[in-house]
Amino acid sequence: MSFSDISFKKLAIIMIAAGVVAVFAISGFQARNLFAPSVTEEAQVILKQGDKCIVEGSDRVPREIQNCPYNEGDTVLISYKPQQPSIERHEPRQRASK
């Protein structure tokens, strides 16, 4: 089998896939992080500027919440993938009932 036996479309798909793998390899990206389970934990709003808040999880990565309804010092429940800066979900911490 040679390259002349492969259709142009299949060859293009192979080249694109190889390019994506090469970019991930060069950037040091680890594919396993894509499939890592999410972490959900409490975090405190450490900074609020305009409609953006910054929170920091136990992995010490600062994360930004857009259109943030919280105030500086509030404790919120956040879900994220370890070592990735995006937040998947956030909600106010539920207070224990008396």
C-alpha positions in Angstrom: 0.0 0.0 0.0 1.4 3.4 -0.9 0.2 7.0 -0.5 -1.2 6.9 -4.1 -3.7 4.2 -3.0 -5.2 6.5 -0.3 -7.9 9.0 -1.2 -7.2 12.7 -0.8 -9.9 12.9 2.0 -8.4 10.1 4.0 -4.9 11.5 3.7 -6.2 15.0 4.8 -7.8 13.5 7.9 -4.7 11.6 8.8 -2.6 14.8 8.4 -5.0 16.8 10.5 -5.0 14.2 13.2 -1.2 14.0 13.2 -1.0 17.8 13.4 -3.3 17.9 16.4 -1.2 15.2 18.2 1.9 17.2 17.4 0.5 20.4 18.8 -0.5 18.6 22.0 2.9 17.0 22.3 4.8 20.3 21.8 2.6 22.2 24.2 3.0 19.6 26.9 -0.8 19.1 27.1 -1.8 15.8 28.7 -4.8 14.2 27.2 -5.7 12.4 30.4 -6.6 15.9 31.9 -9.5 15.9 29.4 -11.0 12.8 31.0 -10.0 13.5 34.6 -12.9 13.5 37.0 -14.2 16.9 38.2 -13.4 18.2 41.7 -16.1 19.9 43.6 -15.2 21.9 46.7 -15.7 25.2 48.6 -13.6 28.2 47.6 -13.6 31.8 48.8 -14.0 34.7 46.5 -10.6 36.4 46.9 -11.0 39.3 44.5 -13.9 41.0 42.7 -13.5 43.5 39.9 -16.6 44.7 38.1 -18.6 41.6 37.2 -15.6 39.2 37.5 -14.6 37.2 40.6 -11.4 35.2 41.2 -11.6 32.1 43.3 -8.8 29.6 44.1 -9.3 25.9 44.7 -7.1 23.6 46.8 -4.8 23.1 43.8 -3.9 26.8 44.1 -4.9 27.6 40.5 -6.8 31.0 40.3 -10.1 30.7 38.4 -12.3 33.4 37.1 -16.1 33.6 37.3 -17.7 35.8 34.7 -20.9 37.7 35.6 -20.2 37.0 39.2 -23.1 37.4 41.6 -20.9 37.0 44.7 -19.0 39.4 46.9 -15.4 39.4 48.0 -15.1 37.0 50.9 -18.1 34.9 50.0 -17.7 31.1 50.0 -18.9 29.3 46.9 -19.1 25.7 45.7 -17.0 25.3 42.5 -16.5 22.3 40.2 -13.4 22.1 38.0 -10.8 19.8 36.5 -7.5 19.8 38.4 -4.8 22.0 36.9 -7.2 23.6 34.4 -8.2 27.2 34.8 -11.8 27.0 33.8 -14.7 26.4 36.2 -17.4 24.0 35.1 -20.0 25.0 37.7 -20.4 27.4 40.6 -23.1 28.0 43.1 -23.5 29.6 46.5 -22.5 27.4 49.5 -25.6 26.1 51.2 -25.6 27.1 54.8 -26.4 24.5 57.5 -29.9 24.8 58.8 -30.4 25.6 62.5 
